[in-house]
């Protein structure tokens, strides 16, 4: 069974939103940074929190980033 890939927006939503991600990050970054992720991609150093909160996989995060970054360079 093949599941549809989630977008970065969906991953952020499934993690409880930008404010929740900020709260769970213990000061590592602000919600304003999270709001930029759908445009610039999720920095690799922040993947662990999304793996935990959104139950995302590294492959899923890679593909979501690739989709966004590929669109930006096109």
C-alpha angles and dihedrals in degrees: 000000000000117000122207113256114249120234122233088256090055092047091051090048092048088051090058099265135285096297093052092048089051091049093049092047093069095225097316090125142346130253088250088068091051090053088061095053096085087060103036103024130248113293110242092236089065097050095096093065092051092046087056101039102035097028087236121163125226089245091053092049091047092051093045090051092046090053093052097040093046090053091049093054095045 
